[in-house]
Amino acid sequence: METPALGVTPTIPDISLNNVLNEATPIGELKDQLNEVSEIKSSMEDYKSDLKNIPETIEGKVADMQQVKDLQSEISQLEPISTDYNDPDKLRELALRSAKQQAINHFAGHEKQLQDLMNQLSKKKSALKGTDCVIDLFKKENNPMRNKTIMQLLVPGLTFQAQYRSVVFLDINPSINFLISNRWSAGLGWNERIAYDFKQWSFQNQYRIFGPRVMVLFKLKQHFNLIASYEIMQTESVVGGLRTDEKGKWITSYFAGVKRDFKLSSRFQGHIQVLYNLYDPEKTAPYQSRVNLRFGIELRPPKKPIKKLV
């Protein structure tokens, strides 16, 4: 091996890693990309910690929502039911308690109006017979007389009217009414007048009158009725206090007024009628006054047994 001559220094290129990386274009670009990846990785670590906190943040926001709170409250109320679903008595008790609570919440602020309405319903129920529940108060029957027998539709009665002149007059009027509906009824009767003189202690047949009488009644409310009546009476023909062979005269009368019923027993009820004679132009009506007071008694039909709700 030959050795170079002394005094000559060989030139050695400057080779370093930086120079290599800087001079090599592909390798320099790779360095920049590695730096970017490092930065992205650092950012992802920060985002990862934030992502871990997202479920807790969402859960807190959801828990603060009013709808969720209401739902949790309802679920807590249903928990006792789920534990006692095998006990019917406890289920019924829980349902009743829940219904009462809902009703109280629904009418909050309207307690006075609710109490007034309950009082009105109580009065109406006490006034109407045969109403076992509130639904019966508003139930409307198409034909309330459909299921009644003929004996339940007929109301026999007896009405009296007393007057006094020189003798005592007593009108006796047997009648029978037919119930058309809960409010309307119509009747037919026969009136017979007897006269008695307490001074002579004898009946006075010359004052006798008789004839048919018809009537129509409308019930305004319990035990209170409007009444209209028509009658035609045969009077005896009397001359000088003696009866003749001449036939008497038929006299018509029209009455209108009120009828008030009152209870005597479970089957019998009394009544008082105050009537006004509407038409008497010739002053021939066989009554002392145009205002007439009558009283009587009626046999009420047997009531149909009430079916109670179980």
C-alpha positions as CSV (number, residue, x, y, z in Angstrom):
1,M,0.0,0.0,0.0
2,E,1.3,3.3,-1.0
3,T,1.3,6.3,1.3
4,P,0.6,9.8,-0.1
5,A,3.3,12.1,0.0
6,L,3.8,14.3,3.0
7,G,2.5,17.9,2.9
8,V,-0.7,17.0,1.1
9,T,-3.9,17.0,3.1
10,P,-6.9,15.0,1.8
11,T,-10.3,16.7,1.7
12,I,-13.0,14.9,3.7
13,P,-16.6,15.9,3.1
14,D,-18.7,17.3,6.0
15,I,-21.2,14.5,6.6
16,S,-23.6,15.1,9.5
17,L,-27.2,13.8,10.2
18,N,-28.7,17.3,10.0
19,N,-27.1,17.9,6.6
20,V,-28.3,14.6,5.4
21,L,-31.8,15.3,6.6
22,N,-31.8,18.8,5.2
23,E,-30.3,17.8,1.9
24,A,-32.6,14.8,1.4
25,T,-35.9,16.3,0.4
26,P,-38.1,13.2,1.1
27,I,-36.7,12.7,4.5
28,G,-37.3,16.4,5.5
29,E,-40.9,16.2,4.5
30,L,-41.3,13.1,6.6
31,K,-39.9,15.0,9.6
32,D,-42.5,17.7,9.2
33,Q,-45.3,15.2,9.0
34,L,-44.0,13.4,12.1
35,N,-44.1,16.8,13.9
36,E,-47.7,17.3,12.8
37,V,-48.7,13.8,14.0
38,S,-47.2,14.6,17.3
39,E,-49.2,17.7,17.6
40,I,-52.4,16.0,16.6
41,K,-51.8,13.2,19.2
42,S,-51.3,15.8,21.9
43,S,-54.6,17.5,20.9
44,M,-56.4,14.1,21.0
45,E,-55.2,13.5,24.5
46,D,-56.9,16.8,25.5
47,Y,-60.1,15.9,23.7
48,K,-60.1,12.4,25.2
49,S,-60.2,13.9,28.7
50,D,-63.1,16.1,27.6
51,L,-65.0,13.2,26.1
52,K,-64.8,11.3,29.3
53,N,-66.6,14.1,31.0
54,I,-69.4,14.4,28.4
55,P,-71.7,11.6,29.9
56,E,-71.5,13.1,33.3
57,T,-72.4,16.6,32.0
58,I,-75.3,15.2,29.9
59,E,-76.6,13.2,32.8
60,G,-76.5,16.3,35.0
61,K,-78.4,18.4,32.5
62,V,-81.0,15.7,31.9
63,A,-81.5,15.3,35.7
64,D,-82.2,19.0,35.9
65,M,-85.1,18.9,33.4
66,Q,-88.6,19.3,34.9
67,Q,-90.1,16.5,32.7
68,V,-87.5,14.1,34.0
69,K,-88.2,15.1,37.6
70,D,-92.0,14.5,37.0
71,L,-91.3,11.1,35.5
72,Q,-89.1,10.1,38.4
73,S,-91.8,11.2,40.8
74,E,-94.4,9.1,38.9
75,I,-92.0,6.1,38.9
76,S,-91.5,6.4,42.6
77,Q,-95.3,6.4,43.1
78,L,-95.6,3.3,40.9
79,E,-93.0,1.4,42.9
80,P,-95.3,0.4,45.8
81,I,-97.9,-0.9,43.2
82,S,-95.2,-3.1,41.6
83,T,-94.4,-4.6,44.9
84,D,-98.1,-5.2,45.9
85,Y,-99.6,-6.1,42.6
86,N,-100.5,-9.6,44.0
87,D,-102.8,-8.0,46.7
88,P,-106.1,-6.7,45.2
89,D,-107.0,-4.8,48.4
90,K,-103.8,-2.9,48.3
91,L,-104.2,-2.2,44.6
92,R,-107.7,-0.8,45.2
93,E,-106.5,1.3,48.0
94,L,-103.6,2.7,46.0
95,A,-105.9,3.5,43.0
96,L,-108.4,5.3,45.2
97,R,-105.6,7.3,46.8
98,S,-104.2,8.3,43.4
99,A,-107.7,9.3,42.1
100,K,-108.3,11.5,45.1
101,Q,-104.9,13.1,44.7
102,Q,-105.5,13.8,41.0
103,A,-109.0,15.2,41.8
104,I,-107.5,17.5,44.5
105,N,-104.8,18.7,42.1
106,H,-107.3,19.3,39.3
107,F,-109.7,21.4,41.4
108,A,-107.0,23.4,43.1
109,G,-108.1,26.9,43.6
110,H,-111.8,26.0,42.9
111,E,-112.6,24.5,46.2
112,K,-115.6,26.8,46.9
113,Q,-117.2,26.2,43.5
114,L,-116.7,22.5,44.0
115,Q,-118.3,22.5,47.4
116,D,-121.3,24.5,46.1
117,L,-121.8,22.0,43.2
118,M,-121.7,19.1,45.7
119,N,-124.3,20.8,47.8
120,Q,-126.5,21.3,44.8
121,L,-126.2,17.7,43.8
122,S,-127.0,16.6,47.4
123,K,-130.2,18.7,47.4
124,K,-131.2,17.4,44.0
125,K,-130.6,13.8,45.0
126,S,-132.6,14.2,48.2
127,A,-135.5,15.8,46.3
128,L,-135.6,13.0,43.6
129,K,-136.4,9.5,44.7
130,G,-134.8,6.5,43.3
131,T,-131.4,8.1,42.5
132,D,-128.7,5.8,43.9
133,C,-125.8,7.6,42.2
134,V,-125.0,10.9,40.6
135,I,-125.4,9.5,37.1
136,D,-129.1,8.9,37.8
137,L,-129.6,12.6,38.3
138,F,-128.8,13.4,34.7
139,K,-130.1,10.2,33.1
140,K,-133.0,10.9,30.7
141,E,-135.4,8.2,30.0
142,N,-137.2,8.1,26.6
143,N,-140.4,6.8,28.1
144,P,-140.4,6.6,31.9
145,M,-143.9,5.0,32.0
146,R,-143.0,2.1,29.6
147,N,-142.2,-0.5,32.2
148,K,-145.0,0.4,34.6
149,T,-148.1,-1.7,35.0
150,I,-151.6,-0.3,34.6
151,M,-152.0,-0.3,38.4
152,Q,-148.9,1.9,38.7
153,L,-150.3,4.4,36.3
154,L,-153.7,4.9,38.0
155,V,-154.1,7.2,41.0
156,P,-157.6,7.0,42.6
157,G,-158.6,9.9,44.9
158,L,-161.4,11.6,46.7
159,T,-161.8,15.4,46.9
160,F,-164.2,17.5,49.1
161,Q,-165.4,21.1,49.1
162,A,-167.5,22.6,51.9
163,Q,-169.6,25.8,51.7
164,Y,-172.1,27.4,54.0
165,R,-175.1,29.5,53.3
166,S,-178.3,28.9,55.2
167,V,-177.4,25.2,54.9
168,V,-174.1,23.3,54.7
169,F,-173.0,22.2,51.2
170,L,-170.6,19.3,50.9
171,D,-169.3,18.4,47.4
172,I,-167.9,14.9,47.2
173,N,-165.8,14.2,44.1
174,P,-164.3,10.7,43.6
175,S,-161.8,10.7,40.7
176,I,-159.0,8.7,39.1
177,N,-155.9,10.2,37.5
178,F,-153.8,8.6,34.8
179,L,-150.0,9.3,34.9
180,I,-148.9,10.3,31.4
181,S,-145.3,11.1,32.3
182,N,-143.3,12.1,35.2
183,R,-144.8,15.6,35.0
184,W,-148.2,15.3,33.2
185,S,-151.3,13.5,34.3
186,A,-155.0,13.7,33.5
187,G,-158.1,12.7,35.5
188,L,-161.8,12.1,35.3
189,G,-164.2,12.3,38.2
190,W,-167.8,12.7,39.3
191,N,-169.0,15.5,41.6
192,E,-172.0,15.0,43.9
193,R,-173.3,17.7,46.3
194,I,-175.3,17.1,49.4
195,A,-176.9,19.8,51.5
196,Y,-177.8,19.5,55.2
197,D,-179.7,22.0,57.4
198,F,-178.5,21.7,61.0
199,K,-181.5,23.8,62.2
200,Q,-184.0,21.4,60.8
201,W,-181.7,18.4,61.1
202,S,-182.6,17.2,57.6
203,F,-181.1,16.9,54.1
204,Q,-182.1,19.5,51.6
205,N,-182.5,17.7,48.2
206,Q,-183.5,20.9,46.4
207,Y,-179.9,22.0,46.6
208,R,-178.4,18.9,45.1
209,I,-176.1,19.2,42.1
210,F,-174.2,16.5,40.2
211,G,-172.1,16.1,37.1
212,P,-168.7,15.1,35.5
213,R,-165.5,16.8,36.1
214,V,-162.2,16.5,34.2
215,M,-158.7,17.8,35.1
216,V,-155.2,18.1,33.8
217,L,-152.2,18.5,36.1
218,F,-148.6,19.5,35.5
219,K,-145.9,19.0,38.2
220,L,-143.7,22.0,38.6
221,K,-141.6,20.4,41.3
222,Q,-141.9,17.8,44.0
223,H,-145.4,17.9,45.7
224,F,-146.4,21.1,43.8
225,N,-148.7,21.0,40.7
226,L,-150.6,23.3,38.3
227,I,-154.1,22.2,37.7
228,A,-156.8,23.1,35.2
229,S,-160.4,21.7,35.6
230,Y,-163.6,21.7,33.6
231,E,-167.0,20.6,34.9
232,I,-170.6,20.6,33.9
233,M,-173.2,20.4,36.7
234,Q,-176.8,19.5,36.6
235,T,-178.9,21.7,39.0
236,E,-182.4,20.9,40.2
237,S,-185.3,23.1,39.1
238,V,-186.8,24.6,42.2
239,V,-189.9,27.0,42.3
240,G,-190.9,28.4,45.6
241,G,-188.8,25.8,47.4
242,L,-190.7,22.9,45.8
243,R,-189.2,20.6,43.1
244,T,-191.1,20.6,39.8
245,D,-191.1,18.2,36.9
246,E,-189.1,20.7,34.8
247,K,-185.5,19.5,34.3
248,G,-182.7,21.5,35.8
249,K,-180.0,23.4,33.9
250,W,-176.5,22.3,33.1
251,I,-174.0,24.9,34.2
252,T,-170.3,24.8,33.0
253,S,-167.4,26.1,35.0
254,Y,-163.7,26.5,34.1
255,F,-161.1,26.4,36.9
256,A,-157.3,26.9,37.1
257,G,-155.1,27.0,40.1
258,V,-152.5,25.1,42.2
259,K,-152.4,21.7,44.0
260,R,-150.2,21.0,46.9
261,D,-149.5,17.4,48.0
262,F,-148.4,16.2,51.4
263,K,-147.6,12.8,52.6
264,L,-149.9,11.0,55.0
265,S,-148.4,7.5,54.9
266,S,-146.4,5.3,52.6
267,R,-149.4,4.8,50.3
268,F,-151.7,7.7,51.1
269,Q,-151.1,11.4,50.4
270,G,-153.3,14.4,51.0
271,H,-153.7,17.5,48.9
272,I,-155.1,21.0,48.9
273,Q,-156.4,22.8,45.8
274,V,-156.8,26.5,45.4
275,L,-158.9,27.2,42.3
276,Y,-160.2,30.2,40.5
277,N,-163.4,30.1,38.4
278,L,-162.3,31.7,35.1
279,Y,-165.7,31.9,33.4
280,D,-169.0,32.8,35.0
281,P,-170.5,35.8,33.0
282,E,-174.1,35.1,34.2
283,K,-173.2,34.5,37.8
284,T,-174.9,31.2,37.7
285,A,-172.1,29.0,39.0
286,P,-173.1,26.9,42.0
287,Y,-170.4,28.3,44.2
288,Q,-170.4,31.2,46.7
289,S,-167.1,32.7,45.4
290,R,-165.0,32.5,42.3
291,V,-162.1,31.4,44.6
292,N,-162.6,27.8,45.8
293,L,-160.7,25.7,48.3
294,R,-160.8,22.0,48.0
295,F,-159.0,19.2,50.0
296,G,-158.7,15.5,49.5
297,I,-156.8,12.2,49.7
298,E,-155.1,10.0,47.1
299,L,-153.9,6.4,47.0
300,R,-150.4,6.4,45.5
301,P,-149.4,3.6,43.2
302,P,-147.0,1.0,44.5
303,K,-143.4,1.9,43.7
304,K,-141.2,-0.3,41.5
305,P,-138.3,-1.9,43.4
306,I,-135.1,0.0,42.8
307,K,-132.2,-1.9,41.4
308,K,-129.1,-0.8,43.3
309,L,-125.7,-0.8,41.7
310,V,-123.3,-3.4,43.1
